[in-house]
Amino acid sequence: VLNCEVDRSQLLSTPAGPQGGTAAGGKKGKAKGQRQQQQQQAPQGEAEVFHPVLCAACSTQVGVQDADGMYHFFHVFPSNA
């Protein structure tokens, strides 16, 4: 991933419990079924942990990185610049 920095000094998490949640503020979309499946696989009472991903130029948070190293971007457009 170019032009981004992962802030490993800060941890973000989803709410624990049966309702779960998302790192992007609880928005529901196409991946709703996938999130529910992941919640079922995770032990009850254990929240997912994320690290914020920041723009290298302006330090705006543009996404999160999960424990598996997968990036989850929000409100950004891909570019080759």
Secondary structure, 3 states (H helix, E strand, C coil): CCCEEECCCCCEECCCCCCCCCCCCCCCCCCHHHHHHHHHHCCCCCCCEEEEEEECCCCCEEEEEECCCCEEECCCCCCCC
